[in-house]
Amino acid sequence: MLTCFGESHGRCVGVVVDGCLPGLSLSASDVQAEVDKRRPVSEVSTSRREEDKVEILSGVFNGYTTGAPICMLAWNREVESDTYEEFRWKPRPGHADFPASARYRGFNDYRGGGRFSGRITVAFVMAGAVAKKLLQGIGVEVLAHTVEVAGIGLRKEPTLDDIKVNVYRNTMRCADPDAAKAMETAVLEARSGGDSVGGVVECVALNLPVGVGEPIFDSLDADLAKALFDIPAVKGVEFGAGFGASRLRGSENNDQYALKGGQLVTLTNNAGGVLGGFSDGMPIVVRVGFKPTPSISKRQQTVNLQKRAEATLEVQGRHDVCVVPRAVPVVESMVAAVLVDHLLGLGLVKVGK
């Protein structure tokens, strides 16, 4: 179970991971390696440069998890809140400012978007680092990569080796270097025009045993979708052929069975590795759609809540033109966390010295 805490411009952001087995080798450097993947990349990202140095406060002793809740945090050091005073009464289009103010009767921390900022995803990645270490012990691997930005897709279908080798070698976190260059150009063009762009991250989970999940309300794909929708800016999730399956005939969409090396496999993976809420032994394939960053410097219409009058605003400050590249490790982390939760429930995760 995960509990996140902190706000964008508060003292820190962090997470409490409850339910991790005792005996897992874990250090701050293990978690730091994952958190560093989320840091801003070049001029395509925010100019806010947080160190995000991970501190583990509890749940780890002498280099191993104890079975107690693991509390981890990173302090907010680079905070500039002055520009957000205007947005206390003028909600930014595309942000959670207005519904959050209504829900919490104006007592919410509006600086930097507060708890609704993408800043909170640092905590998601911390939790994901623990989950990924647990998955390593049973050979399950989770890999995410950018497949579309500003309508620009991959030039060629990447192999698993392409994903492992290329993703963190370019600013777009894309397995196709040529597509990555075109994506970056589109992001920079949007920046120069005071605008923003969205995109799609694909995540693949390998070597998951057959039958992981629960029927109906706790199905594997439902839990994955719920966790992925908890990432700020996510507006769509699809598995396998996704919405494309609605345009296929059954004869085209069905993943037919065969034997390979004595193992039952499917000839295609339109189901994305999930049938009836359970893993079917094929790779889990899920794609996550991110909206354009709502913080843009173009003039937009809003309402002054104090004066009950229409108004305009221009969002200044340090914002990502496209959140997609920094979302890649976040998507990976959320998928890993859900898979571990299901595997722990089945007793399939084992750790120890």
C-alpha positions in Angstrom: 0.0 0.0 0.0 1.3 3.5 -0.9 0.6 6.8 0.8 2.1 9.9 -0.7 2.6 13.2 1.1 3.8 16.7 0.4 3.1 19.5 -2.0 4.9 21.1 -5.0 6.1 24.1 -3.0 5.9 22.6 0.5 8.9 21.4 2.5 9.1 18.0 0.8 7.5 15.2 -1.2 7.6 11.6 -0.1 5.9 8.2 0.2 5.2 5.5 2.7 5.4 2.0 1.3 3.6 -0.5 3.5 3.7 -4.2 3.0 7.2 -4.8 1.6 8.7 -8.1 2.7 11.6 -8.1 5.1 15.0 -9.0 3.8 15.1 -7.1 0.5 18.5 -5.5 -0.1 17.7 -1.7 -0.4 19.7 1.5 -0.1 19.1 5.1 -0.8 21.3 4.8 -3.9 19.0 2.1 -5.3 16.1 4.5 -5.1 18.1 7.5 -6.2 19.0 5.8 -9.5 15.4 5.6 -10.4 14.5 9.1 -9.2 17.3 10.6 -11.3 15.6 9.3 -14.4 12.8 11.7 -13.7 14.9 14.8 -13.5 14.6 17.5 -16.2 16.2 16.9 -19.5 17.8 19.8 -21.3 15.8 22.8 -22.5 12.7 20.7 -23.4 11.8 20.5 -19.7 11.3 22.8 -16.7 14.1 25.1 -15.6 13.3 24.1 -12.0 16.3 22.0 -11.0 15.6 20.1 -7.8 18.3 17.9 -6.5 15.8 15.3 -5.3 18.2 13.6 -3.0 16.4 10.6 -1.6 16.3 10.0 2.2 15.0 6.8 3.7 13.6 7.5 7.1 12.3 4.1 8.2 11.8 0.5 7.2 15.4 -0.2 6.3 18.1 -1.3 8.7 21.6 -2.5 7.9 20.9 -2.4 4.2 17.7 -4.6 4.3 14.0 -3.9 4.6 12.7 -4.7 8.0 9.0 -5.4 7.1 8.0 -2.1 8.7 6.6 0.8 6.5 9.3 2.3 4.4 9.2 6.1 4.5 11.2 8.0 1.9 11.3 11.7 0.9 13.1 14.4 -1.1 13.2 18.0 0.1 11.9 20.9 -2.0 14.8 23.3 -2.4 14.1 25.3 -5.6 10.8 26.9 -4.9 9.5 30.2 -6.4 6.0 30.8 -5.2 5.4 34.5 -6.0 3.9 33.9 -9.4 1.2 31.7 -8.0 -0.6 34.3 -5.9 -2.6 35.4 -8.9 -3.8 31.9 -9.4 -5.3 31.7 -6.0 -8.3 33.6 -7.3 -7.8 33.1 -11.1 -7.9 29.3 -11.8 -5.6 28.2 -14.6 -7.4 26.5 -17.5 -6.5 22.8 -17.6 -5.3 22.7 -14.0 -7.0 21.4 -10.9 -7.0 24.9 -9.3 -10.8 25.4 -9.4 -12.1 22.0 -8.3 -9.4 21.7 -5.6 -10.4 25.1 -4.2 -14.0 24.1 -4.2 -13.4 20.7 -2.7 -11.1 22.0 0.2 -13.0 25.3 0.7 -10.0 27.4 -0.3 -7.7 25.9 2.3 -5.7 23.9 -0.3 -2.0 24.8 -1.0 -2.3 26.5 -4.4 1.4 27.2 -4.8 2.8 25.3 -7.8 -0.5 23.3 -8.0 0.1 21.9 -4.5 -0.7 18.2 -4.2 -2.0 18.1 -7.7 1.3 19.0 -9.3 3.5 16.6 -11.3 6.0 17.2 -8.5 4.3 14.5 -6.5 5.4 11.9 -9.0 8.8 11.9 -7.3 7.1 9.9 -4.6 5.7 7.5 -7.2 9.2 6.8 -8.6 10.5 6.2 -5.1 7.9 3.6 -4.5 8.5 2.1 -7.9 12.2 1.7 -7.1 11.2 -0.7 -4.3 8.7 -2.5 -6.5 11.2 -3.0 -9.3 13.8 -4.5 -6.9 11.2 -7.0 -5.7 10.3 -7.8 -9.3 13.9 -8.4 -10.2 14.0 -11.3 -7.7 11.5 -13.2 -9.8 12.7 -12.1 -13.2 9.9 -9.7 -14.0 11.1 -6.7 -16.0 9.2 -3.4 -16.6 10.2 -1.1 -19.5 8.6 2.2 -20.6 9.4 4.4 -23.5 8.0 7.4 -25.4 6.1 6.3 -28.6 4.5 9.7 -29.6 4.9 13.4 -29.0 3.0 16.2 -30.7 1.5 13.7 -33.1 4.9 12.4 -34.1 5.2 8.6 -33.7 7.9 6.0 -34.1 9.6 5.6 -37.5 10.1 1.9 -36.8 8.9 -0.6 -34.2 11.7 -0.9 -31.5 13.0 -4.2 -30.2 13.3 -4.8 -26.5 17.1 -4.2 -26.9 16.3 -0.8 -28.6 14.2 0.2 -25.6 16.9 -0.9 -23.1 19.7 0.8 -24.9 18.3 4.0 -26.4 15.6 5.4 -24.1 17.9 7.3 -21.8 20.3 8.4 -24.5 18.0 11.2 -25.8 15.8 13.9 -24.3 12.6 12.4 -25.5 13.2 9.0 -23.7 12.4 7.4 -27.1 13.7 4.0 -28.3 13.8 5.3 -31.9 16.6 8.0 -32.2 15.3 9.4 -35.5 11.8 9.9 -34.1 13.3 11.4 -31.0 15.0 14.2 -33.0 11.7 15.0 -34.7 9.8 15.0 -31.4 12.4 17.3 -29.8 12.1 19.8 -32.7 8.3 19.8 -32.2 8.7 20.5 -28.5 11.1 23.3 -29.1 8.7 24.9 -31.7 5.9 24.7 -29.1 8.1 26.4 -26.5 9.0 29.2 -28.9 5.3 29.9 -29.5 4.5 29.9 -25.7 2.5 26.6 -26.1 2.8 23.0 -25.1 2.4 19.5 -26.5 1.3 16.0 -25.2 2.1 12.5 -26.2 2.0 8.8 -25.4 4.2 6.5 -23.2 4.1 2.7 -23.8 5.0 0.3 -21.0 5.9 -3.4 -21.4 6.1 -5.9 -18.5 7.9 -9.1 -19.3 7.9 -12.6 -17.7 4.8 -12.2 -15.6 3.4 -15.6 -14.6 0.1 -16.7 -16.0 -3.0 -16.0 -13.8 -1.9 -12.9 -11.9 -4.9 -10.7 -11.1 -8.4 -11.0 -9.7 -11.8 -11.2 -11.4 -14.2 -8.3 -11.7 -13.4 -5.3 -9.5 -9.7 -6.1 -8.8 -8.7 -7.2 -12.3 -5.1 -6.7 -13.3 -5.9 -4.3 -16.1 -8.4 -2.3 -14.0 -5.8 -1.9 -11.2 -3.1 -0.9 -13.7 -5.4 1.6 -15.3 -6.5 3.1 -12.0 -2.8 3.6 -10.9 -1.9 5.1 -14.3 -4.8 7.5 -14.1 -3.4 8.7 -10.8 -0.4 10.2 -12.7 -1.2 13.9 -13.3 -1.9 14.8 -16.9 -3.0 11.2 -17.9 -6.1 11.3 -20.0 -6.2 7.8 -21.6 -5.0 4.3 -21.0 -5.3 1.3 -23.4 -4.0 -2.3 -23.5 -2.8 -4.2 -26.5 -4.8 -3.2 -29.6 -6.8 -0.8 -27.3 -9.4 1.2 -29.1 -8.1 -0.2 -32.4 -9.7 -3.6 -31.4 -13.1 -2.0 -31.8 -12.4 -1.7 -35.5 -11.3 -5.3 -36.0 -13.2 -8.5 -36.6 -13.1 -11.2 -34.1 -11.0 -13.3 -36.5 -8.4 -10.5 -36.6 -8.5 -9.5 -32.9 -8.4 -13.0 -31.3 -4.9 -14.0 -30.1 -4.6 -17.6 -31.4 -2.7 -20.2 -29.3 0.3 -22.2 -30.3 3.1 -24.1 -28.6 6.7 -22.8 -28.6 9.3 -24.8 -26.9 6.6 -26.8 -25.1 5.1 -23.6 -23.7 1.7 -22.2 -24.7 1.9 -18.8 -26.3 -0.3 -16.6 -28.5 0.6 -15.7 -32.1 -0.4 -12.1 -31.5 -0.9 -9.9 -28.4 -3.9 -7.8 -29.1 -5.1 -8.4 -25.6 -2.0 -6.7 -24.2 -1.2 -9.7 -22.0 -4.5 -9.6 -20.0 -7.6 -11.7 -20.4 -10.5 -11.8 -18.0 -8.6 -9.6 -15.6 -5.6 -12.1 -15.4 -2.2 -12.1 -17.0 -2.1 -14.6 -19.9 1.6 -15.2 -20.0 2.3 -12.7 -22.9 4.0 -9.3 -22.2 1.7 -6.8 -20.6 1.5 -3.9 -23.1 -0.2 -0.7 -22.0 -0.1 2.8 -23.5 -0.7 6.0 -21.6 -1.9 9.2 -23.2 -0.7 12.6 -21.6 -2.4 15.9 -22.3 -0.4 19.0 -23.3 1.0 20.8 -20.2 -1.7 23.2 -19.2 0.8 25.9 -18.0 1.4 28.0 -21.2 2.4 31.6 -21.6 -0.4 32.3 -24.1 -3.2 34.6 -22.9 -6.2 32.5 -21.7 -9.6 33.3 -20.4 -10.6 32.6 -16.8 -12.7 33.9 -14.0 -11.7 36.0 -10.9 -13.3 34.0 -8.1 -13.1 36.9 -5.7 -14.7 39.5 -8.0 -17.0 37.0 -9.8 -15.9 38.5 -13.0 -14.3 37.2 -16.2 -10.6 37.8 -16.5 -7.5 36.7 -18.4 -4.1 35.3 -17.4 -0.8 34.3 -18.8 1.0 31.5 -16.9 4.6 32.5 -16.3 7.2 30.4 -14.4 9.1 27.2 -14.9 7.1 24.6 -16.6 7.6 21.6 -18.9 6.6 22.2 -22.4 6.0 18.4 -22.6 5.7 16.1 -19.6 6.0 12.9 -21.6 9.8 12.3 -21.3 9.8 12.8 -17.5 6.7 10.6 -17.3 8.5 7.5 -18.7 10.0 6.4 -15.3 6.7 7.4 -13.6 4.7 5.1 -15.8 7.3 2.3 -15.2 7.0 2.8 -11.5 3.2 2.7 -11.3 3.1 -0.5 -13.4 5.8 -2.1 -11.2 3.9 -1.2 -8.0 0.6 -2.7 -9.2 2.3 -5.9 -10.4 4.1 -6.3 -7.1 0.9 -5.8 -5.1 -0.8 -8.6 -7.0 2.3 -10.9 -6.8 2.6 -10.4 -3.1 -1.0 -11.3 -2.7 -0.4 -14.6 -4.4 2.8 -15.3 -2.4 4.9 -15.3 -5.6 7.6 -12.8 -4.3 10.4 -14.1 -2.2 13.3 -12.2 -0.7 16.0 -12.8 1.9 19.7 -12.7 2.6 
